[in-house]
């Protein structure tokens, strides 16, 4: 529920939340708003997304007894689910036929009676839309890809081009027609669809008829193996093809004329659907394909992707927000293609627009920010991989090379100054071997209880011994040689190492110098990493034109 603390009427709710409270669909709530004059007036929100006072809604539901008893719509849905189970789309098609005035002998009489009873109080359009909404919600909750998710439909509609009144829209894998009918809403727009499942195709056609869409024709059949629209050329083709399907008919279709960009491999069924959709476009016609993100970079599809880029067919690739495909957690892309115009006309397309919305909310705005868009030259995409993943191309283009270079250079300069200050002041000593006279082994110190092991290196276990002094001498080249066998194999074993005997004050003087040297070494390792980063930023910045040599 939407919490609006500033509102004097208390918490506010959306139409969808009212539907959940009452156990009905959103279409039913919309119907209540039209039919009942006493339905609560909006208390906030906008014209397209009104908000209602929760207290007023609950009071209205109590008066109507809605939400406290099973509604006729819920009874119909439950009866259909009981009669058809997993074959729900069969029941939906039969119910839609009854709503259209047809006699449906296979529909159980109890279900048919509920359909007729509901049609007596609500319009057939509201009933069929309510059933469609429930079916989509059921598919979403079951994780089924039988229906194009609502968020995907919204994204396709957002990026679809404007259509003329006499345009033709085609969906070769239309399911129950949700995507097709949502994109083509204008009066006079001709809609054509094909669906392999006969009952889904029938329900889609019957729903279109009930909506008064006489310009819609949907047929059943396998689009790839048995194209029922062979001569159709559309202004716009939309398609949410079956993902990951290997049995799409490659062996039967090896010499098919649709593969003008290359014959797809068995594992690249999505690229077969893409070329089928592209084959049905007029000159200048467009294609919007819903694609798994992996199609953008899989090795088997590289040659076809290269042809799409080389010919200027792919115009835009949009990485949709995470969670857009509610039936699974996989990322989804939207590929926007356009067939070149009339022969002889110059094609000015020299880039592919990359849009990365993966960081956005799936229910938020689909308008990209400037940093989420990059127009990538075709030549840059035609490398060994032809990777069309938007994120990879946006990172380099929206990188602040001058800022990064300046920051890294300053950090290196500051680090070098700090490192130089770490170097201890060292005076001449007594000469090589001056400390070799009185020494003791680490093994002796262990037996005396002055040394213990905490990890790989020994540490002092007594106030008579300084740890930095101990470890500093153990890391000297003299003790390193003592840990090297006659065959040249290095095996660190500090118990055989020897350190000079000194009083604790003298140990601490040496320990302080060793500690400073260790800090110096660590600082130099950090400088080495910063140097690598700086060189990479400078080199890439110069290569991309983001940086230039100084005067």
Secondary structure, DSSP 4 states (H G I P E B T S, - for coil): -B--TT-TT--EE-HHHHHHHHTS-HHHHHHHHHH-TTSPPP-EE-SSSEEEEHHHHHHHHHHHTTTSS--HHHHHHHHHHHHHGGGHHHHHHHHHHHHTT---TTS-HHHHHHHHHHHHHS-HHHHHHHHHHHHHHHHHHTT--SS--HHHHHHHHHHSPP--TT-EEEETT-TTSHHHHHH--STT-EEEEEESSHHHHHHHHHHHHHTT-TTEEEEES-TTTS-TTTT--EEEEEE-PPTT---S-TGGGTT-TT-TT-PPPTT-HHHHHHHHHHHTEEEEEEEEEEEEGGGGT-GGGHHHHHHHHHTT-EEEEEEPPTTSSTT-SS-EEEEEEE---STTS-----EEEEEE-TTS-TTS--SPPGGGEEEEEHHHH-SSS----HHHHHHHHT--HHHHHHHHHHHHHHHHHHHHHHSPP----S-TTTT-SSEEEHHHHHHTT-EEESSSSEEE-STTS-HHHHHHHHTSHHHHHHTB-TTS-B---GGG-EEE---HHHHHHHHHHHHHHHHHHHHHHHHHHHHHHHHHHHHHHHHHTSS----
